[in-house]
């Protein structure tokens, strides 16, 4: 079976191709251009290097959030377009679970954190074998001081941004290695093995699939404020 996987949930992105359970191609990119400019060329390159056509792909796996609003929209729109045009099954996993998979087998629960900007984080807590202990949510980092009551392994851009300050405030965070803070598409293959989902093409489900944003975008918040101000006047 040939599987194409990709993640565009952060400013960086990655794609990977697996053929019969073996990773044949992996690419990571963190450059100052949008995913709309990088994703399809990276997919084309990966398919070419692997000797495949899109029609040879049996399944596409993508992240559905949380993360960058623009990145998620581009990633899921690309996945949906490829799948609907070629009748390929589409499977999605949480970006937070993908990050947690980098610390699979940890001796501690895994706190997966993504910098959500606006002084907030997306986070969830997983067992060492990646079962959910605390559902994904969006909060101010300082709230972790009351939410997290035990030592945890911390991973992700949220830890990079706020972890040291939280440690100084008394939170018992054990940092992952620096490379583990990156969501990598190859991890989606492991999630599919560990948490398998049905491999069947369903046009309606793919068409209705939406990113897991967890909050309103900055543009939506600004628009609501403008509307509220206009009605008050």
C-alpha positions in Angstrom: 0.0 0.0 0.0 1.2 3.5 -0.9 0.5 6.3 1.6 1.1 10.0 1.2 1.2 12.0 4.5 1.7 15.7 5.1 1.5 18.3 7.8 1.0 22.0 7.3 -0.2 23.0 10.8 2.8 25.3 11.6 5.1 27.7 9.7 7.2 24.6 8.9 5.8 21.7 6.9 6.6 18.1 6.0 5.6 15.4 3.6 6.3 11.7 3.6 5.6 8.7 1.4 5.3 5.1 2.7 5.3 2.1 0.4 4.3 -1.3 1.9 5.1 -0.1 5.4 8.5 1.4 4.6 9.2 5.1 4.5 10.5 5.8 1.0 10.6 9.6 1.0 10.5 12.3 3.7 10.9 16.1 3.3 10.9 18.9 5.9 10.7 22.6 4.9 10.8 25.7 7.1 11.2 28.6 4.7 9.7 32.0 4.4 7.0 31.2 1.9 3.5 30.0 2.3 2.4 26.4 2.1 0.4 27.3 -1.0 3.8 27.7 -2.7 5.6 24.8 -1.1 3.2 21.9 -0.5 2.2 20.8 -4.1 5.8 21.1 -5.4 7.0 19.0 -2.4 4.3 16.4 -3.1 5.3 16.3 -6.8 8.9 15.9 -6.0 8.2 13.2 -3.5 6.1 11.2 -5.9 8.7 11.6 -8.7 11.5 10.5 -6.4 9.4 7.5 -5.3 8.5 6.5 -8.9 4.8 7.1 -8.2 1.8 8.9 -9.7 -1.0 10.4 -7.6 -3.2 7.5 -8.9 -0.8 5.1 -7.3 -1.6 6.5 -3.8 -4.0 4.3 -1.8 -4.4 6.7 1.2 -3.6 10.2 2.2 -3.1 11.1 5.9 -3.0 14.7 7.0 -3.2 16.7 10.3 -6.5 18.5 10.9 -5.3 20.9 13.7 -5.0 22.7 15.9 -2.4 25.0 14.5 -1.9 27.8 11.9 -5.3 28.7 10.5 -3.9 29.4 7.0 -1.6 26.3 7.0 -4.5 24.0 8.1 -6.8 25.4 5.4 -4.2 24.9 2.7 -3.2 21.4 3.9 -6.8 20.1 4.2 -7.9 21.8 0.9 -5.0 20.1 -0.9 -5.7 16.7 0.7 -9.4 17.0 -0.1 -8.7 18.0 -3.7 -6.4 15.1 -4.3 -8.6 12.6 -2.7 -11.9 13.7 -4.3 -10.3 14.0 -7.8 -8.8 10.5 -7.5 -11.2 8.7 -5.1 -8.5 8.2 -2.5 -9.4 7.6 1.2 -8.5 10.5 3.5 -7.5 10.1 7.2 -6.7 12.8 9.6 -5.1 13.0 13.1 -4.6 15.8 15.6 -1.4 17.8 15.4 -1.2 17.5 19.2 -1.2 13.8 19.0 1.3 13.8 16.2 3.7 15.9 18.4 3.0 13.6 21.3 4.0 10.6 19.2 7.6 12.0 19.1 7.8 11.1 22.8 6.0 7.7 22.6 7.0 5.5 25.5 8.0 8.3 27.8 8.1 7.5 31.5 5.8 10.5 32.1 2.4 11.7 30.6 3.0 13.8 27.5 2.0 17.5 27.5 1.7 18.5 23.8 1.8 22.3 23.4 1.5 24.5 20.4 2.0 28.2 20.4 -1.3 29.7 19.4 -0.1 33.3 19.4 -2.1 36.0 21.2 -0.5 34.8 24.4 -2.3 31.4 24.3 -1.5 27.8 23.6 -3.2 24.8 22.2 -2.5 21.8 24.4 -3.6 18.3 25.4 -2.2 15.6 27.6 -1.6 12.0 26.5 -0.5 8.8 28.2 2.9 7.4 27.2 1.1 5.2 24.6 -0.7 8.2 23.2 -4.2 7.8 24.6 -5.9 11.1 25.5 -5.8 12.1 29.2 -6.8 15.7 28.7 -8.8 16.8 25.7 -7.4 19.5 23.3 -8.1 23.0 24.4 -6.9 26.6 24.1 -5.9 28.6 27.2 -3.4 31.1 28.5 -0.1 29.3 29.4 -0.4 30.4 33.0 -3.6 28.3 33.4 -1.4 25.2 33.2 -0.2 25.9 36.7 -3.6 24.8 38.0 -4.5 22.3 35.2 -1.3 20.2 35.3 -0.8 18.6 38.7 1.9 16.1 38.0 5.3 15.9 36.3 4.9 15.7 32.5 7.1 15.4 29.4 6.5 18.7 27.4 6.8 18.9 23.7 6.0 21.4 20.9 6.3 25.1 20.0 4.3 26.1 23.1 7.0 24.7 25.3 9.7 26.5 23.3 7.8 29.8 23.8 6.6 29.5 27.4 8.1 26.4 28.9 11.0 27.9 30.8 8.8 30.6 32.4 6.3 27.9 33.5 9.2 25.9 35.0 10.4 28.9 36.9 6.8 29.3 38.2 6.9 25.8 39.6 5.4 23.6 36.9 7.3 20.2 36.7 8.0 20.1 33.0 10.6 17.7 31.5 11.5 19.0 28.0 11.7 16.8 25.0 14.7 16.9 22.8 14.8 19.9 20.4 14.1 17.9 17.3 11.0 16.3 18.9 9.3 19.7 19.0 8.7 19.5 15.2 5.5 17.9 13.9 6.8 15.4 11.2 4.7 13.7 8.6 6.5 10.4 9.1 4.8 10.3 12.5 1.4 10.0 10.8 2.4 6.5 9.6 3.0 5.5 13.2 -0.4 7.0 14.3 -2.1 5.0 11.6 -0.5 1.8 12.8 -1.3 2.6 16.4 -4.8 4.0 15.9 -6.0 2.5 12.6 -9.0 4.0 10.8 -11.2 2.5 8.0 -9.6 2.8 4.6 -12.7 3.7 2.5 -13.4 6.6 0.2 -16.4 8.6 1.3 -17.1 11.8 -0.8 -19.5 13.3 1.8 -17.2 12.9 4.7 -14.2 14.4 2.8 -16.3 17.3 1.5 -17.6 18.1 5.0 -14.2 17.7 6.8 -13.1 20.9 8.5 -10.0 21.8 10.5 -10.0 21.6 14.3 -9.3 25.3 15.0 -10.3 25.3 18.7 -10.8 29.1 18.6 -11.7 31.9 16.3 -9.1 33.4 14.1 -7.6 36.9 14.8 -9.5 38.2 11.8 -12.8 36.9 13.1 -12.2 38.4 16.5 -11.3 41.8 15.0 -14.4 41.7 12.8 -16.6 40.9 15.7 -15.1 43.8 17.6 -15.8 46.2 14.7 -19.4 45.0 14.4 -19.9 45.4 18.2 -18.5 48.9 18.1 -20.7 49.9 15.2 -23.8 48.6 16.9 -22.9 50.4 20.1 -22.6 53.7 18.1 
